[in-house]
């Protein structure tokens, strides 16, 4: 079984690529949270977690899911894979601490460098550059697949930062990043409601044909921004020129 969280398709694609080779079931963390489904049967089967790195740590939805996750029996092999842009930070170590409270520990950590979808900073308007990053990612996904199939043990993640630095940055930055007051909606919005349907935190409602954020904080996955058909949702002042992104194979 492979659990994944993905806003723009990067982690979903990685999970599906691994599952295609290992014949494991792929399970959406966002759907589990919406359905309040946290109990699963392990019974000696391998379990994988695929998630993007947010502020060098775990997305809040993944963190909360792992805290509530209940496994009947112990997995035969437990692995974690982070998708990231510049550095993954240490999300695997954060996840391991949560699983350790359940008497479990990850056997292996992997990382796959992919287009960074944090558009307030990173510019993905150059399609050729984005395509090159995704092409290079295929080799790292192949390595991940080989590691999972061979039951590799160890930390195979590259470009990490020290754990203490990741913890400090995560504490100082992620909570502020998650404030929904950063979002604005342009007049081009057609009120289709797609943003509300895509939001894993159910933080958006459509009122008078416009999206309204009804929670002070969300996961800050930017799914609403990237999937908006009119690119009407912005976060800060830079996203408009940095473009939108969805993985081409999702």
Secondary structure, DSSP 8 states (H G I E B T S, - for coil): -EEE--SSSHHHHHHHHHHHHH---EEEHHHHHHHT--EEE-TT-EEEEEEEEETTEE-HHHHHHHHH-EEES--SEEEEEEEESS--BTHHHHHHHHHHTTT---SEEEEEE-----TTT-----HHHHHHHHHHHHHHHHHHHHHHHTT--EE---SB--HHHHHHHIIIIIHHHTBGGGEEE-TT-----HHHHH-TT--EEEETTEEEE-SSB-----HHHHH-TT--EEETTTHHHH-----TT-
